[in-house]
Amino acid sequence: MSETRKEFFSRLAREHYTILVPDMCPIQFHLLAKVVELDGYKLKVISPLGREAKDCGLSFVHNDSCYPVVILAGTFINELRSGNYDLNKTAVLITQTGGGCRASNYLSLFKKAFAKEYPNVPIISFNFSGLEKSRSLPLTLSRARMMFAGLCYGDMLMNLVLQSEPYHSKEAVDAALNDCLAYLDAQIGKRSFLKRKKNYAYIVSRFKDLTPPAKRKPLVGIVGEIYVKYSPYANNHLADFLVKEGCEVVYPSLMEFAQYFIYNSLEDHRRYGKNKKSYLIWKLAFNYTFRICKEAEDALKGTGFRPYEDFHDVIEAGKKVISTGVKMGEGWLIPAEMVEFTSKDVKNIVVVQPFGCLPNHIVGKGMIRPVKELNPEANIVPIDFDASSTSVNQENRLKLMLANLN
């Protein structure tokens, strides 16, 4: 008889399984992992290095699969091969969106990739869509609140780091970041972790000496498929390259993607009558995330640092070029972010697209023309990423964009 969900996760905690997590967003995932560990789990956020993860992934996953799954499979298998783990007490964790995207099938793909060498390594899903119910990580309301707080802190730190890096030494920026992470780590699991205004104030005070100058370097926004957009390994350290080329990088917040997911659930109810039982929960979640994001925005007022965009503004920006009913992959969010960027000071945009991701090619590369018709000054370049491509070709395309910076 197979284990129930409760029995399975109790065993993982009781037997001290090491749960491997890929570092898509290194700062945010560090804090989110610490929150999950409060329930007795032992998580390790892993970073792929060198070419090995991509080559390993290609040997286990068909090269027609989308680029993120190739990297993730290769990263996990490379890590399991390292000899650093008891394979009878190791698991891997992946996120699943549950939408019309192959990410919803990652778990079954990984099972096939692991079947021969690592049949005893369980694969855990983190999702809000009801997928893989027997292996989906449990999440209480208390933990959800802490994860939302961790996500906001991580987003603010990422935002301040990106605005500091082009103008200050790496040592000074890293020192401020590490100090803030240590400060937050010490509070995880305590009520003080949820005192967001106080914690935002501490983060801002720690970065006050790293404020960017009034005259900024050219701003370059990065949008696209969520994994390739944020993962330094997947996008060949795109942000670092742009900073070296004399730019300031602007990322959307990771919370913005969470709000996009929540908003889509509300839209499904409005358009199709779905989510009747859960509608109120999604509505409360949307209002809650908006409120805590507003607190972060208020904390940056008058500091010289640029806050993230109000998500309501992002929604309205997207409606100018696309329906909010388009939600395959990152759906309407990518063109919405492009419109919102170009309507402000971020006229230069890199759209990252993984090989094999048809939805994101349509709503990313396919939406550049209507965005530029709305904002003719926009300087937008789409960049494809796959496991066989080299950074040289991507950098050459980027330099063409950089030659026309606004």
C-alpha positions as CSV (number, residue, x, y, z in Angstrom):
1,M,0.0,0.0,0.0
2,S,1.5,3.4,-1.0
3,E,2.1,6.1,1.5
4,T,-0.4,8.8,2.1
5,R,0.7,12.4,1.6
6,K,0.9,13.0,5.3
7,E,2.9,9.8,5.9
8,F,5.3,10.6,3.0
9,F,6.2,14.2,4.2
10,S,6.4,13.1,7.8
11,R,9.0,10.5,6.8
12,L,11.0,13.1,4.9
13,A,11.2,15.2,8.0
14,R,11.7,12.4,10.5
15,E,14.4,10.7,8.5
16,H,16.2,14.0,7.7
17,Y,16.0,13.8,3.9
18,T,18.0,16.4,2.0
19,I,15.7,18.1,-0.5
20,L,17.4,19.7,-3.4
21,V,16.0,22.9,-4.8
22,P,17.3,24.7,-8.0
23,D,18.3,28.4,-7.4
24,M,16.1,30.1,-10.0
25,C,16.2,33.3,-7.9
26,P,19.1,32.9,-5.5
27,I,18.1,35.7,-3.1
28,Q,14.3,34.9,-2.9
29,F,14.9,31.1,-2.9
30,H,17.3,31.4,0.0
31,L,14.6,32.9,2.2
32,L,11.8,30.7,0.9
33,A,13.9,27.6,1.6
34,K,14.4,28.8,5.2
35,V,10.7,29.2,5.7
36,V,10.0,25.6,4.4
37,E,12.6,24.2,6.8
38,L,10.6,25.4,9.7
39,D,8.4,22.3,9.2
40,G,11.4,20.0,9.9
41,Y,12.6,19.6,6.3
42,K,16.2,20.0,5.2
43,L,16.5,22.0,2.0
44,K,19.6,22.7,-0.1
45,V,19.4,25.3,-2.8
46,I,21.8,24.2,-5.6
47,S,23.5,26.1,-8.3
48,P,24.6,24.5,-11.6
49,L,28.2,25.2,-12.6
50,G,29.9,25.0,-16.0
51,R,28.7,23.2,-19.0
52,E,28.1,19.9,-17.3
53,A,24.5,20.5,-16.3
54,K,23.3,21.2,-19.8
55,D,25.2,18.3,-21.3
56,C,24.0,16.0,-18.6
57,G,20.4,17.2,-19.1
58,L,20.6,16.5,-22.9
59,S,21.7,12.9,-22.2
60,F,18.6,12.2,-20.1
61,V,15.9,14.5,-21.7
62,H,15.1,14.7,-25.4
63,N,16.5,17.9,-26.9
64,D,13.0,18.8,-28.2
65,S,12.0,19.3,-24.6
66,C,12.0,22.9,-23.4
67,Y,15.3,24.4,-22.3
68,P,14.4,24.8,-18.6
69,V,13.6,21.1,-18.1
70,V,16.9,20.1,-19.8
71,I,18.9,22.3,-17.3
72,L,16.9,21.3,-14.3
73,A,17.2,17.6,-15.0
74,G,20.9,18.0,-15.7
75,T,21.4,20.0,-12.5
76,F,19.7,17.5,-10.3
77,I,21.4,14.4,-11.8
78,N,24.8,16.1,-11.7
79,E,24.2,16.9,-8.0
80,L,23.1,13.3,-7.3
81,R,26.2,12.0,-9.0
82,S,28.5,14.1,-6.9
83,G,28.7,11.5,-4.1
84,N,27.8,14.1,-1.5
85,Y,24.4,12.6,-0.6
86,D,22.9,9.4,0.7
87,L,20.7,8.6,-2.3
88,N,18.3,6.7,0.0
89,K,17.6,9.9,1.9
90,T,17.6,12.5,-0.8
91,A,14.7,14.1,-2.7
92,V,14.3,16.9,-5.3
93,L,11.7,19.6,-5.4
94,I,10.3,21.4,-8.4
95,T,7.7,24.1,-8.9
96,Q,4.7,23.5,-11.3
97,T,2.5,26.2,-12.6
98,G,-0.4,24.0,-13.6
99,G,-1.1,26.0,-16.8
100,G,-0.9,25.1,-20.5
101,C,2.9,24.7,-20.3
102,R,5.2,21.8,-20.3
103,A,6.3,22.9,-16.8
104,S,3.1,21.2,-15.7
105,N,4.6,17.9,-16.9
106,Y,8.1,18.3,-15.4
107,L,7.5,15.9,-12.6
108,S,6.6,13.0,-15.0
109,L,9.6,13.9,-17.2
110,F,11.9,13.8,-14.2
111,K,10.5,10.5,-13.1
112,K,11.5,9.0,-16.5
113,A,14.9,10.7,-16.4
114,F,15.6,9.3,-12.9
115,A,14.0,5.9,-13.4
116,K,17.2,4.0,-14.3
117,E,19.9,5.6,-12.0
118,Y,17.8,7.1,-9.2
119,P,14.6,5.2,-8.7
120,N,14.7,5.8,-4.9
121,V,14.9,9.6,-5.1
122,P,11.4,11.0,-4.7
123,I,10.4,14.1,-6.7
124,I,8.3,16.7,-4.8
125,S,6.0,19.2,-6.4
126,F,5.3,22.8,-5.2
127,N,2.2,24.1,-6.8
128,F,-1.2,25.7,-6.1
129,S,-3.0,23.9,-8.9
130,G,-3.9,20.6,-7.3
131,L,-1.2,18.7,-9.3
132,E,0.5,15.6,-7.9
133,K,-1.6,15.7,-4.7
134,S,0.3,12.8,-3.0
135,R,3.7,14.5,-3.5
136,S,2.7,18.1,-3.4
137,L,4.4,20.1,-0.5
138,P,1.9,20.9,2.2
139,L,1.5,24.6,2.9
140,T,-0.5,26.1,5.9
141,L,-1.8,29.6,6.0
142,S,0.9,30.6,8.5
143,R,3.6,29.3,6.2
144,A,2.1,31.0,3.2
145,R,2.2,34.3,5.0
146,M,5.8,33.8,5.9
147,M,6.6,32.8,2.3
148,F,4.9,35.9,0.9
149,A,6.9,38.0,3.4
150,G,10.1,36.2,2.4
151,L,9.3,36.8,-1.3
152,C,8.8,40.5,-0.7
153,Y,12.1,40.8,1.3
154,G,13.9,38.9,-1.5
155,D,12.4,41.1,-4.2
156,M,13.4,44.3,-2.4
157,L,16.9,43.0,-1.9
158,M,17.2,42.0,-5.6
159,N,15.9,45.4,-6.6
160,L,18.4,47.3,-4.4
161,V,21.3,45.1,-5.5
162,L,20.5,45.7,-9.2
163,Q,20.3,49.5,-8.6
164,S,23.5,49.5,-6.6
165,E,25.8,47.2,-8.6
166,P,26.4,49.6,-11.6
167,Y,27.6,52.4,-9.3
168,H,29.4,50.8,-6.3
169,S,31.9,48.1,-5.6
170,K,30.8,44.5,-5.6
171,E,32.3,44.1,-2.1
172,A,30.1,46.8,-0.7
173,V,27.0,45.5,-2.4
174,D,27.6,41.9,-1.3
175,A,28.3,43.1,2.3
176,A,25.0,44.9,2.5
177,L,23.1,42.0,0.9
178,N,24.7,39.3,3.2
179,D,24.1,41.5,6.3
180,C,20.4,41.8,5.4
181,L,20.1,38.1,4.7
182,A,21.7,37.3,8.1
183,Y,19.3,39.8,9.8
184,L,16.2,38.1,8.1
185,D,17.5,34.6,8.7
186,A,17.6,35.2,12.4
187,Q,13.9,36.2,12.5
188,I,12.5,33.4,10.4
189,G,9.9,31.5,12.4
190,K,9.4,34.4,14.8
191,R,6.6,37.0,14.8
192,S,9.2,39.7,14.0
193,F,9.7,38.1,10.5
194,L,6.2,39.4,9.6
195,K,6.8,42.9,10.8
196,R,7.4,44.0,7.3
197,K,7.6,47.8,7.7
198,K,10.3,47.4,10.3
199,N,12.3,44.9,8.2
200,Y,11.9,47.0,5.1
201,A,13.3,50.0,7.0
202,Y,16.3,47.9,8.1
203,I,17.0,46.8,4.5
204,V,16.8,50.4,3.2
205,S,19.0,51.7,6.0
206,R,21.6,49.1,5.2
207,F,21.7,50.2,1.5
208,K,21.5,53.9,2.2
209,D,25.2,54.4,1.4
210,L,24.7,52.6,-2.0
211,T,22.1,54.9,-3.4
212,P,22.4,55.3,-7.2
213,P,23.2,58.8,-8.5
214,A,20.6,61.1,-9.9
215,K,21.9,60.6,-13.4
216,R,21.5,56.9,-14.1
217,K,23.2,54.7,-16.7
218,P,21.0,53.4,-19.5
219,L,18.3,51.2,-18.1
220,V,17.7,47.7,-19.6
221,G,14.7,45.7,-18.6
222,I,14.7,41.9,-18.8
223,V,11.4,40.1,-19.4
224,G,10.4,36.6,-20.6
225,E,10.0,33.0,-19.5
226,I,10.3,32.9,-15.7
227,Y,13.2,30.4,-15.3
228,V,15.4,31.8,-18.1
229,K,14.6,35.4,-17.0
230,Y,15.9,35.0,-13.4
231,S,18.4,32.1,-13.4
232,P,21.9,33.4,-14.0
233,Y,23.0,30.0,-15.2
234,A,20.1,29.6,-17.7
235,N,20.6,33.1,-19.2
236,N,24.4,32.9,-19.3
237,H,24.7,35.6,-16.6
238,L,22.8,38.1,-18.7
239,A,22.5,40.8,-16.0
240,D,26.3,40.6,-15.3
241,F,27.0,41.1,-19.0
242,L,24.7,44.1,-19.2
243,V,26.3,45.8,-16.1
244,K,29.8,45.3,-17.6
245,E,28.5,47.0,-20.8
246,G,27.6,50.1,-18.8
247,C,23.9,49.5,-18.1
248,E,21.6,49.3,-15.1
249,V,19.4,46.2,-15.2
250,V,15.7,46.3,-14.3
251,Y,13.9,43.0,-13.4
252,P,10.2,42.6,-12.6
253,S,9.7,41.3,-9.1
254,L,9.1,37.6,-8.5
255,M,6.0,38.6,-6.6
256,E,4.6,40.0,-9.8
257,F,4.5,36.5,-11.2
258,A,2.7,35.2,-8.1
259,Q,0.2,38.0,-8.5
260,Y,-0.2,37.2,-12.2
261,F,-1.0,33.6,-11.2
262,I,-3.5,34.7,-8.6
263,Y,-5.1,37.2,-10.9
264,N,-5.6,34.6,-13.6
265,S,-7.6,32.5,-11.1
266,L,-9.9,35.5,-10.6
267,E,-10.1,36.0,-14.3
268,D,-11.1,32.3,-14.8
269,H,-14.0,32.9,-12.4
270,R,-15.1,36.1,-14.2
271,R,-14.8,34.8,-17.7
272,Y,-15.8,31.1,-17.3
273,G,-17.4,30.7,-13.9
274,K,-14.5,28.6,-12.6
275,N,-13.1,28.5,-9.1
276,K,-16.4,29.1,-7.5
277,K,-15.4,27.5,-4.2
278,S,-11.9,29.0,-4.1
279,Y,-12.7,32.5,-5.6
280,L,-12.9,34.2,-2.2
281,I,-9.5,32.7,-1.2
282,W,-7.9,33.9,-4.4
283,K,-9.5,37.4,-3.9
284,L,-8.2,37.6,-0.4
285,A,-4.7,36.5,-1.5
286,F,-4.7,39.1,-4.3
287,N,-5.6,41.9,-1.9
288,Y,-3.1,40.7,0.6
289,T,-0.2,40.6,-1.9
290,F,-1.1,44.0,-3.1
291,R,-1.1,45.4,0.4
292,I,2.3,44.0,1.3
293,C,3.8,45.1,-2.0
294,K,2.5,48.6,-1.3
295,E,4.3,48.6,2.0
296,A,7.6,47.9,0.1
297,E,6.8,50.6,-2.4
298,D,6.2,53.1,0.5
299,A,9.5,52.1,2.2
300,L,11.5,53.2,-0.9
301,K,9.8,56.6,-1.3
302,G,12.4,59.4,-1.0
303,T,15.3,57.0,-0.8
304,G,16.7,57.5,-4.3
305,F,15.9,53.8,-5.1
306,R,13.2,53.0,-7.7
307,P,10.3,50.8,-6.3
308,Y,8.6,48.1,-8.3
309,E,5.6,48.9,-10.4
310,D,2.1,48.7,-8.9
311,F,0.6,45.5,-10.2
312,H,-2.7,47.2,-11.0
313,D,-0.7,49.5,-13.4
314,V,0.9,46.4,-15.0
315,I,-2.6,44.9,-15.6
316,E,-3.8,48.1,-17.2
317,A,-0.6,48.3,-19.3
318,G,-1.2,44.8,-20.7
319,K,-4.8,45.5,-21.6
320,K,-3.5,48.1,-24.2
321,V,-2.1,45.4,-26.4
322,I,-3.5,42.0,-25.3
323,S,-6.4,40.3,-23.5
324,T,-5.9,39.2,-19.9
325,G,-7.5,35.9,-21.0
326,V,-4.2,35.0,-22.7
327,K,-2.5,33.0,-20.0
328,M,-0.5,30.2,-21.5
329,G,3.1,30.3,-20.2
330,E,3.7,33.8,-18.9
331,G,0.8,34.9,-21.1
332,W,-0.3,38.5,-21.0
333,L,2.3,39.3,-18.3
334,I,5.3,39.6,-20.7
335,P,3.7,42.2,-23.0
336,A,2.3,43.9,-20.0
337,E,5.7,44.3,-18.5
338,M,7.1,45.5,-21.8
339,V,4.4,48.2,-22.1
340,E,4.8,49.3,-18.5
341,F,8.6,49.5,-18.8
342,T,8.5,51.5,-22.1
343,S,5.9,53.9,-20.8
344,K,8.3,54.8,-18.0
345,D,12.1,55.2,-18.2
346,V,13.0,51.7,-19.3
347,K,13.0,51.9,-23.1
348,N,15.5,49.1,-23.7
349,I,14.3,45.6,-23.2
350,V,15.7,42.1,-23.6
351,V,13.0,39.4,-24.1
352,V,14.5,36.0,-23.1
353,Q,12.9,32.9,-24.7
354,P,13.9,29.3,-24.0
355,F,14.0,26.9,-26.9
356,G,10.9,24.8,-27.1
357,C,8.6,27.3,-25.3
358,L,5.9,28.0,-27.9
359,P,3.7,30.1,-25.5
360,N,6.5,32.5,-24.6
361,H,7.6,32.9,-28.2
362,I,4.0,34.0,-29.0
363,V,3.5,36.4,-26.1
364,G,7.1,37.5,-26.0
365,K,8.7,37.8,-29.4
366,G,5.3,37.8,-31.1
367,M,4.1,40.9,-29.1
368,I,7.1,43.1,-29.8
369,R,5.5,44.8,-32.8
370,P,2.3,46.0,-31.0
371,V,4.4,47.2,-28.1
372,K,6.6,49.2,-30.4
373,E,3.6,50.6,-32.2
374,L,2.4,51.9,-28.8
375,N,5.8,53.1,-27.8
376,P,8.0,53.8,-31.0
377,E,11.0,54.7,-28.9
378,A,11.2,51.1,-27.5
379,N,14.5,49.3,-28.2
380,I,13.5,45.6,-27.8
381,V,15.6,42.5,-28.7
382,P,14.4,38.9,-28.3
383,I,17.1,36.4,-27.4
384,D,16.7,32.7,-27.7
385,F,18.4,30.3,-25.2
386,D,18.9,26.6,-25.6
387,A,21.2,23.9,-24.3
388,S,23.4,23.9,-27.4
389,S,23.8,27.7,-27.9
390,T,26.9,29.6,-26.9
391,S,26.9,33.0,-25.1
392,V,28.9,34.5,-28.0
393,N,25.9,34.5,-30.4
394,Q,23.6,36.0,-27.7
395,E,26.2,38.7,-26.8
396,N,26.5,39.7,-30.4
397,R,22.7,40.3,-30.6
398,L,22.8,42.1,-27.4
399,K,25.5,44.5,-28.6
400,L,23.3,45.4,-31.6
401,M,20.7,46.5,-29.1
402,L,23.3,48.3,-26.9
403,A,24.4,50.3,-30.0
404,N,20.9,51.9,-30.0
405,L,20.4,52.5,-26.3
406,N,17.8,55.0,-25.3
